[in-house]
Amino acid sequence: MATDGAAVEVSGASAEQTPHRLDKKWTFWFDNQSKPKQGAAWGNNLRDVYTFDTVEEFWCLYDHVFKPSKLPGNADFHLFKAGVEPKWEDPQCANGGKWTVTSSRKAGLETMWLETLMALIGEQFDDADEICGVVASVRQRQDKLSLWTKNAANEAAQMSIGRKWKEIIDVTDKITYNFHDDSKTRTSKGRYSV
């Protein structure tokens, strides 16, 4: 009997050590816009920090580094699918846009950020292939969270994503979707809203 118990313990221990793989690889990025070099193009301070593909790596990174409360003012954390840069110019983002929600409370941003990260890596969106990533922006007056997508013209997918995201982050106020092309020309108007 003791042999059976030992075998159970050993198999239980090895099961705990087996990493829980995600469906996709994800990359955390950091951008600190508080100290831009004069004449530097946007994105010069953007750095990919770590690419992960297990639940355990995600929690280690989140717990020790990637909480918005740890960001200095005018800095951003990004979580994007591996291989996609959080830039309008990236081919995966070029024809896309973003859903945006604002928060005047740091605790609100932290909660929405974590809920969004878990929904992304856990494949909770029906149109998950349309999503590029998410950006948490800490600002002096109002923080914001933006969910970036691939194809802004796909209204049905964008509306589905927007409705699901509102449910995930528990927001009742209206949120809007802006095309990246509109943002580039500073004529940023909400194209869709939920």
C-alpha positions in Angstrom: 0.0 0.0 0.0 2.8 2.5 0.8 4.1 2.0 -2.7 0.7 3.1 -4.2 0.7 6.2 -2.0 4.2 7.1 -3.1 3.2 6.7 -6.7 0.2 9.0 -6.3 2.4 11.7 -4.7 5.0 11.5 -7.4 2.4 11.7 -10.2 0.7 14.5 -8.4 3.9 16.4 -8.0 4.8 16.0 -11.7 1.3 17.2 -12.7 1.9 20.4 -10.7 5.2 21.0 -12.4 3.8 20.6 -16.0 3.3 24.2 -17.3 -0.2 25.1 -18.6 0.4 26.1 -22.2 -1.7 28.9 -23.7 -3.2 28.7 -27.2 -1.0 31.6 -28.4 2.2 33.3 -27.4 1.9 36.8 -26.0 4.4 39.6 -25.5 4.5 42.3 -22.9 5.8 45.7 -24.0 6.7 48.9 -22.1 6.8 52.5 -23.3 7.7 55.5 -21.2 6.7 58.7 -22.9 7.5 60.9 -20.0 11.1 61.4 -21.1 11.1 61.5 -24.9 14.3 62.6 -26.7 13.8 65.8 -28.6 12.9 65.0 -32.2 12.5 61.3 -31.6 9.8 59.5 -33.4 6.9 57.9 -31.5 7.8 54.4 -30.5 11.5 55.0 -30.0 11.0 54.2 -26.3 8.8 51.2 -27.0 10.5 48.0 -25.8 9.4 44.3 -25.9 10.0 43.0 -22.5 9.0 39.3 -22.4 7.2 36.8 -24.5 5.4 34.0 -22.7 3.2 31.0 -23.5 2.2 29.5 -20.2 -0.2 30.5 -17.4 2.6 30.2 -14.9 4.8 32.7 -16.8 1.9 35.1 -17.1 1.2 35.2 -13.3 4.9 35.6 -12.4 5.2 38.5 -14.8 1.9 40.1 -13.8 2.5 39.7 -10.0 6.1 41.1 -10.1 6.1 43.6 -13.0 3.1 44.4 -15.2 0.6 46.1 -12.9 -0.5 49.6 -13.9 0.0 50.8 -10.4 3.8 50.2 -10.9 3.9 52.5 -13.9 5.3 56.1 -13.8 3.1 58.8 -15.3 2.9 58.9 -19.1 3.9 55.3 -19.4 2.2 52.4 -21.1 2.1 48.6 -20.7 1.1 46.6 -23.7 0.1 43.0 -24.1 0.0 41.9 -27.8 0.1 38.6 -29.6 3.7 37.5 -30.2 4.9 38.9 -33.5 2.6 41.9 -33.4 4.1 45.3 -32.4 1.8 47.8 -30.7 2.1 50.3 -33.5 -0.3 51.5 -36.1 2.3 50.6 -38.7 2.4 46.9 -37.9 0.7 45.0 -40.7 -1.6 43.3 -38.2 -2.7 46.7 -36.8 -2.6 48.9 -39.9 -6.2 48.4 -40.9 -7.5 48.2 -37.4 -8.7 50.4 -34.6 -9.3 50.3 -30.9 -12.0 50.2 -28.2 -11.2 52.6 -25.4 -12.3 53.0 -21.8 -11.1 55.6 -19.3 -10.7 55.5 -15.6 -10.1 58.2 -13.1 -9.4 55.7 -10.4 -6.1 53.7 -10.4 -7.7 50.7 -8.8 -10.3 50.7 -11.6 -7.6 50.6 -14.3 -5.7 47.8 -12.4 -8.9 45.6 -12.2 -9.9 46.3 -15.8 -6.3 45.6 -17.0 -6.1 42.2 -15.2 -9.6 41.1 -16.3 -8.7 42.0 -19.9 -5.4 40.2 -19.8 -7.0 37.0 -18.4 -9.8 37.2 -21.1 -7.2 37.6 -23.9 -4.8 34.8 -22.9 -7.8 32.6 -21.9 -9.4 33.1 -25.4 -12.7 34.5 -24.0 -13.6 36.5 -27.1 -15.6 34.9 -29.9 -13.6 36.9 -32.4 -10.3 36.4 -30.7 -8.4 36.2 -34.0 -9.5 39.9 -34.6 -7.7 41.1 -31.5 -4.1 42.3 -31.6 -3.7 43.3 -28.0 -4.4 45.8 -25.2 -2.7 48.9 -23.9 -2.9 50.3 -20.4 -1.9 54.1 -20.3 -1.3 55.8 -17.1 -1.8 59.6 -17.3 -2.0 62.4 -14.8 -5.7 63.2 -15.3 -7.2 60.1 -16.6 -5.9 56.6 -17.3 -7.1 54.6 -20.2 -7.3 51.1 -21.5 -7.4 50.4 -25.3 -8.2 47.1 -26.9 -6.7 47.0 -30.4 -8.2 45.0 -33.3 -7.1 44.0 -36.8 -9.9 45.0 -39.2 -11.8 48.1 -38.3 -14.2 47.7 -41.3 -15.5 44.4 -39.9 -18.3 46.1 -37.9 -20.0 42.8 -36.8 -16.7 41.6 -35.2 -16.0 44.9 -33.6 -19.4 45.2 -32.1 -19.1 41.6 -30.7 -15.7 42.4 -29.2 -16.9 45.7 -27.7 -20.0 44.1 -26.1 -17.9 41.2 -24.7 -15.2 43.5 -23.4 -17.7 45.7 -21.6 -19.1 42.6 -19.9 -15.6 41.4 -19.0 -14.4 44.7 -17.4 -17.9 45.4 -15.9 -18.4 48.8 -17.5 -21.9 50.2 -18.0 -20.9 53.5 -19.6 -20.8 53.8 -23.4 -17.4 52.9 -25.0 -16.4 53.9 -28.5 -14.3 52.4 -31.3 -11.9 54.5 -33.3 -10.2 53.6 -36.6 -6.4 54.0 -36.4 -6.6 55.9 -39.7 -8.9 58.5 -38.1 -6.5 58.8 -35.1 -3.5 59.4 -37.4 -5.2 62.5 -38.9 -6.4 63.7 -35.5 -10.0 63.5 -36.7 -10.6 60.8 -34.1 -14.3 60.2 -34.0 -16.0 57.2 -32.6 -17.1 54.9 -35.4 -18.9 52.3 -33.3 -20.2 52.4 -29.8 -21.7 49.9 -27.3 
